[in-house]
Amino acid sequence: MNIKQDFPIFKNNPGLVYLDSTATSLKPRSVIDKAVEYYSQYSANIFRGVYKISEKATQEYEDTRRVVSEFIKAKSENEVVFTRNTTESINLIAYGLGRKIVDGNDEIVTSIMEHHSNFVPWQQLAFENGAALKVIDIDEDGYLLKNINRVVTKRSKILALTYASNVLGTINPIKNIVREAKKINPEIIVVVDAAQAVPHLKVDVQDLGCDFLAFSSHKMLGPTGVGVVWGKEKTLKDMFPFMYGGEMIDEVYVDRTVFKEPPHKFEAGTPSIGEVIAFKEAVSYLNSLGMDKVREHERRLVQFCLQELSNQFGDRIKIFGPTNSEDRGGVVAFEFGRFHPHDVASILDEEGIAVRAGHHCAMPLHTRLGASASVRASFYIYNDESDVEKFIKGLKKVENVLGK
C-alpha cells in the first residue's frame, strides 16, 4: 500500500520529502474531508442548540472525545479535555492545579530535555510561588540520569517529564519513573508531555500510572488547534478552571457561580468544533494501521537513517541522542561539521527536502549539548527509505556547496 496516496499534499507538491513531522504532521484525505463535512453540512455551535444541525455537531464533537479516550485507554470520556494544543494543556495543569498545591516549601521537578512547553510553565510557577525548581540531567548518550531517588523528595509536588524528546528522540521509561517517584512521595503529581509519544507509540494512561498526559492533534495526522489533557477524574474535579466564560458553568448568580463537572469545566467558549470532529478521523486512521506497526516502521527508518549518516559522513556529523533505535522515536537531530543548521536546511529545501533547523523549543537542552542549534529530520508513516536516500543525497550537496 502506498500511504502517500492518502495525503493530498504529495499530489500538490510532487517530489516533496517531508521530514518535519515532529513539528506538525501531514493530513490524510479522510481528515480533510471530515472538516469540510462539518463546515458544509452542519456548521453550528455545539451544546447550545435544540435544532438538528446543532445536535449533530454536538454528537460528532463528543464522539471524538469517546474515540480519543479509547485510544489512550482512559477510564472515562470525562477524563479527556480538549484544548488548543499541548502547550495550552500543560498550562491548564500549571494554572488549574499547580497554583493551588505548590508553595514556597515545595519542589517542582522536570528535566533538561523538555520542550519549552513543559519547562517554562513550571519554571514560572516556581518563581511565582517560591518553590524550588529541580532539573534532571542527561548522560552523554541522551538518556535521563537514573537518579530519580536523588532528585525527587517528600517535598516534590510535581514531576513534569516528556515521554519522548523532540530533539534527542529518547523514549523515556515513564512507567518505571512514575512508579519510582510515587514510592518516594505517593502524593506527587506526575505530568507527562506526550506530544511526541501518542502519535507514535501505543499509550495506555492507566498502565503508565501518571496523573496527567498532554498531547496534540496536529502531530498525529489531525488538524491544528486541538490539544488534549487527560487527567484522573478526581484530580480534574479538584482543580480550578483555567478559563471562565460560556459553556463551562451550570449556574451564575451575582454572588457566586456553579461550574460544570469535568471535562466541560475546562472548555470555556466556542472550541475548534470542526477541527475536533476531524481529529476523530485521524485517530481512526492510526487505528487502522495499528500503533505497533507505526512504531516499528519508524524504528526501521531511524535505524536506516542513523546507519547511512554514519556510513556516508562519519564523524563529520554529530548525532544527538541514543544510537539504539529501540530507545528513540522517529527523530534524528545533528550538527553537520561547521555548517550552520539554517544553511543546511535552506540547501535541502532547494532539493524539495523539508527539515527543521534551530533549537526546536528546547534551548536548555541545546545549551547542555554545547550546541546553539541543530538540524532535525523527523519521520512518520508516509516516509520510506527512498526519503532517507534523498536526504543523504541532499546532505552531500550541502558539502559540495558549502565545502567540507
C-alpha positions as CSV (number, residue, x, y, z in Angstrom):
1,M,0.0,0.0,0.0
2,N,1.3,3.4,-0.9
3,I,0.3,5.5,2.1
4,K,1.3,8.7,0.3
5,Q,-1.7,8.4,-1.9
6,D,-3.9,9.2,1.1
7,F,-2.2,12.5,1.6
8,P,-3.2,15.2,-0.9
9,I,-0.2,17.4,-0.2
10,F,2.0,14.9,-2.1
11,K,-0.2,15.3,-5.2
12,N,0.0,19.1,-4.9
13,N,3.8,19.0,-4.2
14,P,5.3,16.3,-6.3
15,G,8.7,15.2,-5.1
16,L,8.2,16.6,-1.6
17,V,10.4,14.9,1.0
18,Y,8.7,15.9,4.3
19,L,10.9,15.3,7.2
20,D,9.4,17.7,9.7
21,S,6.6,15.7,11.3
22,T,7.8,16.4,14.8
23,A,6.8,20.0,14.2
24,T,3.5,19.0,12.6
25,S,2.2,16.0,10.7
26,L,0.6,15.9,7.3
27,K,-3.2,15.3,7.0
28,P,-4.8,12.4,5.1
29,R,-7.8,13.0,2.9
30,S,-10.2,11.5,5.4
31,V,-9.3,14.1,8.0
32,I,-9.6,17.0,5.5
33,D,-13.0,15.6,4.2
34,K,-14.4,15.4,7.8
35,A,-13.5,19.0,8.5
36,V,-15.2,20.1,5.2
37,E,-18.2,17.9,6.1
38,Y,-18.7,19.9,9.3
39,Y,-18.3,23.3,7.7
40,S,-20.5,22.5,4.7
41,Q,-23.2,20.3,6.3
42,Y,-23.8,21.1,10.0
43,S,-21.7,24.1,10.8
44,A,-23.5,25.1,14.0
45,N,-22.3,25.7,17.6
46,I,-22.4,22.8,20.0
47,F,-24.3,22.3,23.2
48,R,-26.4,25.4,22.7
49,G,-29.0,24.5,20.0
50,V,-32.1,22.4,20.1
51,Y,-32.2,22.2,16.3
52,K,-30.9,19.3,14.3
53,I,-27.6,20.5,12.9
54,S,-26.5,21.7,16.3
55,E,-27.4,18.4,17.8
56,K,-25.5,16.7,15.0
57,A,-22.4,18.8,15.6
58,T,-22.6,18.1,19.4
59,Q,-22.8,14.4,18.8
60,E,-19.8,14.4,16.4
61,Y,-17.8,16.5,18.8
62,E,-18.5,14.2,21.8
63,D,-17.9,11.1,19.6
64,T,-14.3,12.4,19.2
65,R,-13.9,12.6,23.0
66,R,-15.0,8.9,23.2
67,V,-12.7,7.8,20.4
68,V,-9.7,9.6,22.0
69,S,-10.4,8.2,25.4
70,E,-10.4,4.7,24.0
71,F,-7.2,5.4,22.0
72,I,-5.3,6.2,25.2
73,K,-7.2,3.7,27.4
74,A,-8.7,6.3,29.7
75,K,-11.2,5.0,32.3
76,S,-13.8,7.5,31.2
77,E,-14.6,10.0,28.5
78,N,-14.9,12.6,31.3
79,E,-11.1,12.4,31.7
80,V,-10.5,13.9,28.2
81,V,-10.4,17.7,28.0
82,F,-10.0,19.5,24.7
83,T,-7.6,22.5,24.5
84,R,-5.9,24.3,21.6
85,N,-2.6,22.3,21.8
86,T,-0.1,20.6,24.1
87,T,1.2,24.0,25.3
88,E,-2.3,25.0,26.5
89,S,-2.8,21.6,28.0
90,I,0.3,21.9,30.2
91,N,-0.5,25.5,31.1
92,L,-4.0,24.4,32.1
93,I,-2.5,21.9,34.6
94,A,0.0,24.5,35.9
95,Y,-2.7,27.2,36.4
96,G,-5.6,24.9,37.5
97,L,-3.7,22.7,39.8
98,G,-0.1,23.9,40.2
99,R,-1.1,27.3,41.6
100,K,-3.4,25.5,44.0
101,I,-1.0,23.0,45.5
102,V,2.6,24.5,45.2
103,D,4.0,26.9,47.8
104,G,7.4,28.1,48.9
105,N,8.2,24.9,50.8
106,D,7.8,22.7,47.8
107,E,9.8,21.4,44.8
108,I,8.9,21.1,41.1
109,V,11.0,18.6,39.2
110,T,11.4,18.5,35.4
111,S,14.3,17.6,33.0
112,I,16.9,19.2,30.8
113,M,15.4,17.5,27.7
114,E,12.0,19.2,27.9
115,H,10.3,21.2,25.2
116,H,9.8,24.8,26.5
117,S,6.1,24.0,26.8
118,N,6.9,21.6,29.6
119,F,9.7,23.6,31.2
120,V,8.8,27.3,31.2
121,P,5.3,26.9,32.8
122,W,6.9,25.0,35.7
123,Q,9.8,27.4,35.9
124,Q,7.5,30.4,36.1
125,L,5.3,28.6,38.7
126,A,8.4,28.0,40.8
127,F,9.4,31.7,40.5
128,E,5.9,32.9,41.4
129,N,5.2,30.6,44.3
130,G,8.8,30.5,45.7
131,A,9.2,26.8,45.1
132,A,12.5,25.1,44.2
133,L,12.9,24.0,40.5
134,K,15.0,20.9,40.1
135,V,16.2,19.7,36.7
136,I,17.1,16.1,35.9
137,D,20.2,15.9,33.7
138,I,21.0,13.5,30.9
139,D,24.1,11.4,30.2
140,E,26.3,11.7,27.1
141,D,24.1,9.2,25.2
142,G,20.9,11.3,25.7
143,Y,19.3,9.2,28.4
144,L,17.9,10.7,31.6
145,L,20.2,10.1,34.5
146,K,18.9,7.3,36.7
147,N,18.9,9.4,39.8
148,I,15.2,10.0,40.4
149,N,15.7,9.0,44.1
150,R,18.2,11.8,44.5
151,V,16.1,14.4,42.9
152,V,12.5,13.6,43.9
153,T,11.9,14.0,47.6
154,K,8.9,14.2,50.0
155,R,8.8,17.9,49.2
156,S,8.3,17.3,45.5
157,K,4.8,18.3,44.5
158,I,5.1,18.0,40.7
159,L,7.2,15.9,38.4
160,A,6.9,17.0,34.7
161,L,8.6,14.9,32.1
162,T,8.5,14.3,28.4
163,Y,7.6,10.8,27.2
164,A,9.8,11.2,24.1
165,S,12.3,14.1,23.4
166,N,11.6,16.2,20.3
167,V,15.4,16.6,19.8
168,L,17.2,13.5,21.2
169,G,14.4,11.1,20.2
170,T,14.9,9.5,23.6
171,I,11.9,7.4,24.7
172,N,11.8,7.7,28.5
173,P,10.7,4.7,30.6
174,I,7.8,6.7,32.0
175,K,6.0,3.8,33.7
176,N,9.2,2.9,35.7
177,I,9.9,6.6,36.5
178,V,6.3,7.1,37.8
179,R,6.5,4.0,39.9
180,E,9.8,5.1,41.5
181,A,8.7,8.7,42.1
182,K,5.5,7.6,43.8
183,K,7.4,5.3,46.1
184,I,9.4,8.3,47.3
185,N,6.3,10.6,47.5
186,P,2.9,8.9,46.9
187,E,1.3,12.4,46.7
188,I,3.5,13.7,43.8
189,I,1.6,14.7,40.7
190,V,3.2,13.4,37.5
191,V,2.6,15.3,34.3
192,V,3.7,13.7,31.0
193,D,4.2,15.6,27.9
194,A,3.3,13.0,25.3
195,A,3.2,15.2,22.2
196,Q,5.9,13.1,20.6
197,A,4.6,9.8,22.0
198,V,0.9,9.4,21.4
199,P,1.3,9.8,17.6
200,H,4.0,7.2,17.5
201,L,3.5,4.7,20.4
202,K,0.8,2.6,21.9
203,V,-0.1,4.6,25.0
204,D,-2.1,3.3,28.0
205,V,-2.6,6.0,30.6
206,Q,-3.8,3.6,33.2
207,D,-0.8,1.4,32.8
208,L,1.6,4.4,32.9
209,G,0.3,5.4,36.3
210,C,0.8,9.2,35.7
211,D,-1.7,11.8,36.8
212,F,-1.8,13.9,33.6
213,L,-0.9,13.3,30.0
214,A,-0.9,16.0,27.3
215,F,-0.7,15.8,23.5
216,S,-1.8,17.5,20.3
217,S,-4.0,16.5,17.3
218,H,-1.8,18.2,14.7
219,K,1.2,15.9,15.4
220,M,-0.9,12.8,14.8
221,L,-2.5,13.5,11.4
222,G,-5.2,15.7,12.8
223,P,-6.0,19.4,12.4
224,T,-4.2,22.2,14.2
225,G,-5.9,24.0,17.0
226,V,-6.8,20.9,19.1
227,G,-4.9,19.6,22.1
228,V,-5.8,17.1,24.8
229,V,-5.4,16.9,28.5
230,W,-6.0,13.5,30.0
231,G,-6.3,13.7,33.8
232,K,-7.7,11.4,36.5
233,E,-11.3,12.4,37.1
234,K,-11.0,13.0,40.8
235,T,-8.0,15.3,40.2
236,L,-9.8,17.2,37.5
237,K,-12.7,17.8,39.8
238,D,-10.4,19.3,42.5
239,M,-8.8,21.8,40.1
240,F,-9.5,25.4,39.4
241,P,-10.9,26.2,35.9
242,F,-8.3,27.5,33.6
243,M,-10.6,29.9,31.8
244,Y,-14.0,31.3,32.7
245,G,-17.0,32.1,30.4
246,G,-19.6,30.4,28.3
247,E,-20.4,26.7,28.4
248,M,-18.2,25.9,31.5
249,I,-20.9,26.9,34.0
250,D,-24.2,25.4,35.3
251,E,-25.5,28.5,37.1
252,V,-24.4,32.1,37.6
253,Y,-25.6,34.4,40.3
254,V,-24.4,37.8,41.3
255,D,-22.6,36.4,44.3
256,R,-21.5,33.0,43.1
257,T,-21.0,30.7,40.1
258,V,-21.6,26.9,39.9
259,F,-19.2,25.3,37.4
260,K,-19.9,22.2,35.3
261,E,-18.2,18.9,36.0
262,P,-15.1,17.9,34.0
263,P,-14.4,17.9,31.2
264,H,-16.7,20.8,30.2
265,K,-15.5,22.8,33.3
266,F,-12.2,23.4,31.3
267,E,-13.7,24.1,27.9
268,A,-14.9,27.7,28.1
269,G,-16.2,29.4,25.0
270,T,-16.6,28.0,21.5
271,P,-14.0,25.5,20.8
272,S,-12.4,24.4,17.4
273,I,-15.5,22.4,16.6
274,G,-14.7,21.3,13.0
275,E,-11.1,20.5,13.9
276,V,-12.1,18.4,17.0
277,I,-14.6,16.5,14.8
278,A,-11.9,15.9,12.1
279,F,-9.5,14.7,14.8
280,K,-11.6,11.6,15.2
281,E,-10.7,10.6,11.7
282,A,-7.0,10.9,12.4
283,V,-7.3,8.6,15.4
284,S,-9.3,6.1,13.2
285,Y,-6.6,6.3,10.5
286,L,-3.9,5.4,13.0
287,N,-6.1,2.6,14.5
288,S,-6.5,1.2,11.0
289,L,-2.7,1.0,10.6
290,G,-2.1,-0.3,14.2
291,M,0.2,1.6,16.5
292,D,2.6,-1.3,16.8
293,K,3.1,-1.2,13.1
294,V,3.5,2.6,13.2
295,R,6.2,2.3,15.8
296,E,8.1,-0.5,14.0
297,H,8.0,1.4,10.7
298,E,9.5,4.5,12.3
299,R,12.1,2.4,14.2
300,R,13.3,0.8,11.0
301,L,13.5,4.1,9.2
302,V,15.5,5.8,12.0
303,Q,17.9,2.8,12.2
304,F,18.4,3.1,8.4
305,C,19.0,6.8,8.6
306,L,21.5,6.5,11.5
307,Q,23.4,3.9,9.6
308,E,23.5,5.9,6.4
309,L,24.6,9.1,8.2
310,S,27.4,7.2,9.8
311,N,28.5,5.4,6.7
312,Q,28.4,8.4,4.4
313,F,29.7,11.2,6.7
314,G,31.4,9.6,9.6
315,D,32.5,12.0,12.3
316,R,31.6,15.0,10.2
317,I,28.1,14.6,11.6
318,K,27.4,14.6,15.3
319,I,24.1,12.9,16.1
320,F,22.4,13.7,19.3
321,G,20.6,11.1,21.3
322,P,20.7,7.3,21.7
323,T,22.3,5.2,19.0
324,N,19.9,2.3,19.7
325,S,16.8,2.7,17.5
326,E,14.8,0.8,20.1
327,D,15.2,3.7,22.5
328,R,14.4,6.5,20.3
329,G,11.4,7.8,18.3
330,G,11.4,9.0,14.7
331,V,13.7,11.9,15.3
332,V,17.3,12.5,14.2
333,A,18.9,15.8,15.2
334,F,22.5,16.6,14.5
335,E,25.3,19.1,13.9
336,F,26.9,18.9,10.4
337,G,30.5,19.9,10.6
338,R,30.9,23.7,10.7
339,F,27.8,24.4,8.6
340,H,25.1,26.4,10.2
341,P,21.8,24.5,10.6
342,H,19.9,27.2,8.7
343,D,22.2,26.9,5.8
344,V,21.8,23.2,5.7
345,A,18.0,23.4,5.8
346,S,18.0,26.0,3.1
347,I,20.0,23.9,0.7
348,L,17.9,20.8,1.5
349,D,14.8,22.9,0.7
350,E,16.2,23.6,-2.8
351,E,16.1,19.8,-3.3
352,G,12.5,19.6,-2.0
353,I,13.5,18.2,1.4
354,A,11.8,19.8,4.4
355,V,13.7,19.6,7.7
356,R,13.8,21.8,10.8
357,A,16.7,24.0,11.9
358,G,17.1,25.8,15.2
359,H,16.8,24.8,18.9
360,H,13.4,23.3,18.4
361,C,11.9,25.0,21.5
362,A,14.5,23.1,23.6
363,M,17.1,25.8,24.3
364,P,18.2,24.4,27.7
365,L,18.9,21.1,26.1
366,H,20.9,22.6,23.3
367,T,22.9,24.6,25.9
368,R,23.6,21.3,27.7
369,L,24.7,19.7,24.4
370,G,27.0,22.6,23.7
371,A,25.1,23.4,20.5
372,S,23.4,26.7,19.6
373,A,21.2,24.9,17.1
374,S,20.8,21.6,15.2
375,V,19.3,20.2,12.1
376,R,16.4,17.8,12.7
377,A,14.9,15.3,10.4
378,S,11.8,13.5,11.7
379,F,9.9,10.6,10.2
380,Y,6.3,9.4,10.1
381,I,4.1,6.8,8.4
382,Y,4.3,8.4,5.0
383,N,8.1,8.3,4.8
384,D,10.1,5.5,3.4
385,E,13.7,4.5,2.7
386,S,13.7,6.5,-0.6
387,D,13.1,9.6,1.5
388,V,16.2,8.8,3.6
389,E,18.2,8.2,0.4
390,K,17.2,11.6,-0.9
391,F,18.0,13.2,2.4
392,I,21.5,11.7,2.3
393,K,22.0,12.9,-1.3
394,G,20.8,16.4,-0.2
395,L,23.4,16.5,2.6
396,K,26.1,15.6,0.1
397,K,25.0,18.6,-1.9
398,V,25.4,20.7,1.2
399,E,29.0,19.6,1.5
400,N,29.6,20.4,-2.2
401,V,28.0,23.8,-2.0
402,L,29.5,24.9,1.4
403,G,32.7,23.0,1.2
404,K,34.0,20.2,3.5
